[in-house]
Amino acid sequence: MTRKVMIVEDESLIAIDLKFMLEDNGYEVVAQASNGETAIELAFLHKPQLILMDIKMPKLDGLKASKIIEQQLGIPVLFISAYSEKELLLYMKQDNILGYVMKPFSEKNVLPVLEVAFHQIDKFNRLNGEILHKQTQLEKRKIIERAKGLLMQAENISEDEAYRKIRNESMQTQQEMVHIAQQIINTLQVNS
C-alpha cells in the first residue's frame, strides 16, 4: 500500500531532498508547500495520510497551519524542525502531532520516525473503524429494542415472544432483523 505524504518546507533544497528520499523509499509525495496557507489548501485538495511540516515558515507558521488542518481534516503531522527538543515539546500537545524530525536529517533518522508514525495512523484507523462498527451495532440494537417494545405493547406479548417474532420474520424474508424492526416501528407508529 502506498503511503501518501505531503511536504511543507520553505527551504526548497530541503524539500527536494526530502521528496527524493521519500519516493526512493516507496512513499508517494502527493503535494509540496512552502508556507502554511498553501499547506492548508493542498491538504484539502490531496488529503494525504501524513504531513511533514516545518514549524518556521512565512505567512502562516507550521504550528498554526497544523492546528487548522487538525480541526478541519484531522490529518496527522510530523514536524520538521531545527528547534531543540525542549522547545519542540511545547508544540507537541496537539492531538494530530505524531512527533518530529530534527534538521539536518538523513534516511537514518527520517524513515524510522515515518514508519512509527504510519503504524500509529494505521492503529488509529483500525480502532476508529472498530468504534464505528460498535456504534452501528448499538444503533441497530436500539431499533430492534424499540420494535420489541412496540410489539409487546400492541400485541400484549412478552419480550421473548416479540424478539422471536422479529427473528422469524427476518429469517422468512431473508432480511436483517434491523430492517424488520424498522418496518414494525413504521407500521405501529402510523397506527397509533
Legacy VTK file of the C-alpha trace (Angstrom):
# vtk DataFile Version 3.0
C-alpha trace
ASCII
DATASET POLYDATA
POINTS 192 float
0.000 0.000 0.000
1.345 3.406 -0.980
1.812 5.847 1.867
0.690 9.344 0.837
2.726 12.180 2.308
2.687 15.947 1.885
5.832 18.011 2.499
5.576 21.539 3.878
9.015 23.156 3.924
10.013 26.693 2.917
13.631 25.793 2.125
13.381 24.377 -1.401
16.604 22.315 -1.269
15.483 20.589 1.923
12.031 19.953 0.402
13.539 18.457 -2.773
15.960 16.238 -0.816
13.127 15.047 1.402
10.875 14.359 -1.595
13.517 12.212 -3.314
14.325 10.396 -0.072
10.671 9.528 0.488
9.989 8.499 -3.096
13.142 6.349 -3.170
11.741 4.501 -0.160
8.260 3.833 -1.529
6.333 6.843 -0.238
4.149 8.903 -2.553
4.631 12.650 -2.165
1.187 13.943 -3.179
1.941 17.641 -2.667
4.547 20.168 -1.571
4.016 23.576 0.006
6.373 26.308 1.143
4.055 28.031 3.643
1.184 27.247 5.984
-1.545 28.821 3.864
-0.689 26.733 0.821
-0.328 23.681 3.071
-3.934 24.017 4.215
-5.202 24.376 0.627
-3.190 21.385 -0.587
-4.222 19.267 2.405
-7.878 19.826 1.453
-7.151 19.064 -2.182
-4.911 15.978 -1.813
-5.880 14.593 1.619
-2.510 13.000 2.432
-2.251 10.386 5.151
0.570 12.316 6.831
2.089 15.787 6.576
5.772 16.519 7.181
5.730 20.191 8.168
8.365 22.730 9.084
7.436 24.921 12.060
9.066 28.226 10.995
7.627 29.371 7.659
6.483 32.600 6.017
2.841 33.778 6.049
1.456 31.112 8.392
3.771 29.017 10.544
3.569 25.243 10.821
2.026 25.250 14.271
-0.936 27.426 13.251
-1.361 25.557 9.964
-1.301 22.189 11.739
-3.999 23.362 14.172
-6.263 24.348 11.275
-5.554 21.073 9.476
-6.322 19.153 12.673
-9.640 20.948 13.169
-10.741 20.702 9.540
-9.279 17.395 8.341
-7.713 15.524 11.255
-4.594 14.733 9.199
-1.615 13.848 11.408
1.576 15.904 11.266
5.249 15.205 11.835
7.138 18.430 12.419
10.446 19.116 10.722
12.475 21.358 12.940
15.808 22.841 13.811
14.488 23.623 17.304
15.885 21.914 20.334
13.919 19.082 21.885
12.927 21.247 24.858
11.432 23.976 22.653
9.633 21.407 20.492
7.869 19.792 23.430
5.765 22.933 23.779
4.253 22.221 20.346
3.567 18.535 20.851
0.299 18.847 22.758
-1.983 18.819 19.710
-3.781 15.556 19.029
-2.637 15.349 15.413
1.089 15.822 16.133
2.837 12.458 15.945
6.362 13.670 16.601
9.192 15.495 14.923
12.318 15.043 12.848
15.331 17.240 13.613
17.223 19.075 10.894
19.608 18.259 9.377
18.124 14.867 8.625
19.042 11.686 6.831
17.287 8.458 5.900
18.581 7.034 9.170
16.560 9.454 11.300
13.591 10.160 8.995
12.489 6.698 7.847
12.114 5.075 11.282
10.060 8.041 12.504
7.844 7.781 9.414
7.329 4.059 9.938
6.327 4.605 13.563
4.007 7.428 12.519
2.289 5.275 9.882
1.971 2.446 12.377
0.180 4.861 14.724
-2.032 6.087 11.882
-2.964 2.504 10.959
-3.670 1.709 14.597
-5.862 4.806 14.962
-7.773 3.996 11.759
-8.315 0.395 12.883
-9.578 1.498 16.308
-11.749 4.175 14.735
-13.241 1.529 12.414
-13.978 -0.705 15.389
-15.676 2.180 17.198
-17.815 2.971 14.151
-18.764 -0.705 13.880
-19.761 -0.803 17.562
-21.796 2.390 17.163
-23.607 0.904 14.162
-24.317 -2.291 16.094
-25.646 -0.235 19.022
-27.927 1.772 16.730
-29.284 -1.458 15.226
-29.823 -2.870 18.709
-31.778 0.252 19.728
-34.084 -0.116 16.703
-34.712 -3.776 17.493
-35.393 -2.954 21.156
-37.820 -0.192 20.140
-39.660 -2.581 17.789
-39.847 -5.221 20.532
-41.339 -2.670 22.917
-43.958 -1.584 20.383
-44.849 -5.212 19.571
-45.140 -6.086 23.254
-47.487 -3.171 23.777
-49.537 -3.615 20.581
-49.964 -7.400 20.823
-49.715 -7.810 24.596
-46.864 -10.340 24.297
-43.674 -10.997 26.247
-40.254 -9.651 25.296
-39.119 -13.136 24.212
-42.181 -13.539 22.000
-41.613 -10.137 20.426
-37.967 -10.992 19.740
-38.911 -14.368 18.226
-41.491 -12.684 16.011
-38.900 -10.256 14.643
-36.303 -13.014 14.224
-38.735 -15.370 12.454
-39.847 -12.635 10.057
-36.195 -11.854 9.388
-35.440 -15.491 8.577
-38.530 -15.918 6.376
-37.906 -12.780 4.335
-34.102 -13.117 4.434
-33.748 -9.522 5.628
-31.695 -8.227 8.523
-33.552 -8.052 11.821
-32.982 -4.301 11.917
-34.935 -3.883 8.642
-37.848 -5.905 10.002
-37.686 -3.934 13.242
-37.768 -0.623 11.343
-40.803 -1.811 9.341
-42.560 -2.738 12.590
-41.763 0.668 14.079
-43.017 2.476 10.971
-46.236 0.428 10.873
-47.048 0.579 14.579
-46.222 4.288 14.931
-48.514 5.136 11.980
-51.335 3.079 13.506
-51.039 4.660 16.937
LINES 1 193
192 0 1 2 3 4 5 6 7 8 9 10 11 12 13 14 15 16 17 18 19 20 21 22 23 24 25 26 27 28 29 30 31 32 33 34 35 36 37 38 39 40 41 42 43 44 45 46 47 48 49 50 51 52 53 54 55 56 57 58 59 60 61 62 63 64 65 66 67 68 69 70 71 72 73 74 75 76 77 78 79 80 81 82 83 84 85 86 87 88 89 90 91 92 93 94 95 96 97 98 99 100 101 102 103 104 105 106 107 108 109 110 111 112 113 114 115 116 117 118 119 120 121 122 123 124 125 126 127 128 129 130 131 132 133 134 135 136 137 138 139 140 141 142 143 144 145 146 147 148 149 150 151 152 153 154 155 156 157 158 159 160 161 162 163 164 165 166 167 168 169 170 171 172 173 174 175 176 177 178 179 180 181 182 183 184 185 186 187 188 189 190 191
